[in-house]
Amino acid sequence: MKRDMNIIHRIILAVQAADDVIAKLDGVAPKDFAAHAQLLAEAGLVKAGLQGDGNEISKTAIIYRLTWLGHDFADAITAPDSRSVLAE
């Protein structure tokens, strides 16, 4: 699986705006959502419940909230010069 920064961006903004957990994203395949949620959790940007086979890519995910770092990342990607943040 290749990391898709557009999916990362959409997930972060959806979690930031949500009043409840996020378990899917319109237009994103469930396996892609779960894999990107796992990447976000591993990076320390979100707190999530992941289900998979040990060290494998997660098959399902529920994102509970952004972490402090996740909020900082959300602020950075919504800033006027956010293209440089997404490219990193």
C-alpha positions as CSV (number, residue, x, y, z in Angstrom):
1,M,0.0,0.0,0.0
2,K,1.2,3.5,-0.8
3,R,0.5,6.4,1.5
4,D,-2.0,8.8,0.0
5,M,-1.7,12.3,1.6
6,N,-5.1,13.3,0.2
7,I,-6.7,10.5,2.3
8,I,-4.5,11.5,5.3
9,H,-5.7,15.1,4.9
10,R,-9.4,14.1,4.6
11,I,-9.2,11.8,7.6
12,I,-7.5,14.4,9.8
13,L,-10.1,17.1,8.9
14,A,-13.0,14.7,9.4
15,V,-11.8,13.6,12.8
16,Q,-11.2,17.3,13.8
17,A,-14.8,18.2,12.8
18,A,-16.5,15.1,14.2
19,D,-18.5,14.8,17.4
20,D,-18.2,11.0,17.4
21,V,-15.8,8.3,16.2
22,I,-14.9,8.0,12.5
23,A,-15.0,4.5,11.0
24,K,-15.3,5.3,7.3
25,L,-14.9,8.1,4.8
26,D,-17.0,8.7,1.7
27,G,-15.2,7.7,-1.4
28,V,-12.4,5.8,0.4
29,A,-12.4,2.0,0.3
30,P,-12.7,0.5,3.9
31,K,-9.3,-1.2,3.5
32,D,-7.6,2.1,2.5
33,F,-9.3,4.0,5.4
34,A,-8.1,1.3,7.8
35,A,-4.5,1.3,6.4
36,H,-4.3,5.1,6.6
37,A,-5.8,5.2,10.1
38,Q,-3.1,2.8,11.1
39,L,-0.4,5.1,9.7
40,L,-1.9,8.0,11.5
41,A,-2.0,6.1,14.8
42,E,1.6,4.9,14.3
43,A,2.6,8.5,13.7
44,G,0.9,9.5,17.0
45,L,-1.6,11.8,15.3
46,V,-4.8,9.9,16.3
47,K,-6.0,7.5,18.9
48,A,-7.7,4.6,17.1
49,G,-8.9,1.1,17.5
50,L,-7.3,-1.1,14.8
51,Q,-8.1,-4.7,13.9
52,G,-5.8,-6.8,11.9
53,D,-3.5,-9.7,12.0
54,G,-0.6,-8.7,14.3
55,N,2.0,-6.8,12.4
56,E,-0.1,-6.8,9.2
57,I,-2.0,-3.8,7.8
58,S,-5.2,-3.2,9.7
59,K,-8.4,-4.4,8.1
60,T,-10.8,-2.2,10.0
61,A,-10.3,1.0,12.1
62,I,-12.2,3.3,14.3
63,I,-10.6,6.7,15.0
64,Y,-11.6,8.1,18.4
65,R,-9.8,11.5,18.4
66,L,-6.8,13.5,17.4
67,T,-3.9,13.7,19.8
68,W,-2.1,16.9,20.7
69,L,0.3,16.3,17.8
70,G,-2.7,15.5,15.5
71,H,-4.3,18.9,16.3
72,D,-1.0,20.6,15.5
73,F,-0.9,18.7,12.2
74,A,-4.5,19.7,11.4
75,D,-3.6,23.3,12.1
76,A,-0.6,23.1,9.8
77,I,-2.5,21.6,6.9
78,T,-5.2,24.2,7.1
79,A,-2.7,27.1,7.1
80,P,-2.4,29.1,3.9
81,D,1.0,27.6,3.1
82,S,-0.1,24.0,3.8
83,R,1.2,22.5,0.5
84,S,4.7,22.2,2.0
85,V,3.4,20.3,5.0
86,L,1.5,17.8,2.9
87,A,4.5,17.2,0.6
88,E,6.7,16.1,3.6
